[in-house]
Amino acid sequence: MRRPSTRWLLQEPAAGDEPLLFAFPYAGSGAASLRRWPGRIGEAEVHPVQLPGREYRIKEDPYRDFETFAKDAVEALLPYLARPYALIGHCMGALLAHAFAARAVKIGVRAPERLFVSASLTPSRGFYGYYHPWMSERRIAAELRRVAGDLGDGAIPDELVSLSVRVLRQDVRMCLDYAPPAKAIGVPISAIGWADDLDVGPDDLAEWQEYGETRVHVLPGDPLNFLAGAAGLRKVIEEDLDY
């Protein structure tokens, strides 16, 4: 593993012109949430993106708005954007990926070949989901422990739960204030849903057409299958990523 030249990535991308897939974490998580993913999907080299305020960047202030995040993230990853790349995100991560793509297009740097969004309403739909900033720490902690159990991670240390609750609460606040009007960004989109997802259905996924040419995929299972890098998800990425 080569040490990265930016704190935004876990490792330095390999030299060459093969495509990169930048993956954004869901609310309350960091790059380690994608540790089950393979290092490559098809021709693309996978790189989870690490945001401030979590894991090894825990001492840095987390973002409070998507615009500032997108400005900083594009600037940080600019050295890698001369080659083909795509973006993928799950839930809040999909909103982060979209904001990144919109920023790249706005300032005229190379746009992603494709934007993959999983289990996400369009940005214009605004905040949704189970978590709310005013939920008690006990309730959020219980849900985090449940998710960890469902993923087979075992018991989470109390101090780690406390940190995760803080990160999640800030992420939810950031999402709560975000509902920009729908606007096409000129980037093709793959909108991915999960058959057992009660929050985001096929009709919701189809609304991504307002942002660009969209292919809708509904995969078996629940949204946690995203974190496992399910075979169906990898197939969608490999088949839809044209460059």
Secondary structure, DSSP 8 states (H G I E B T S, - for coil): ----SSTTBSS---SSS--EEEEE--TT--GGGGTTS-SEETTEEEEEB--TTSGGGTTS---S-HHHHHHHHHHHHGGGTTS-EEEEEETHHHHHHHHHHHHHHHHTS---S-EEEES---GGG---SS--TTS-HHHHHHHHHHHHHHTT-----HHHHHHHHHHHHHHHHHHHT--------S--EEEEEETT-SS--HHHHHGGGGTS-EEEEEESS-GGGGTTT-HHHHHHHHHH---
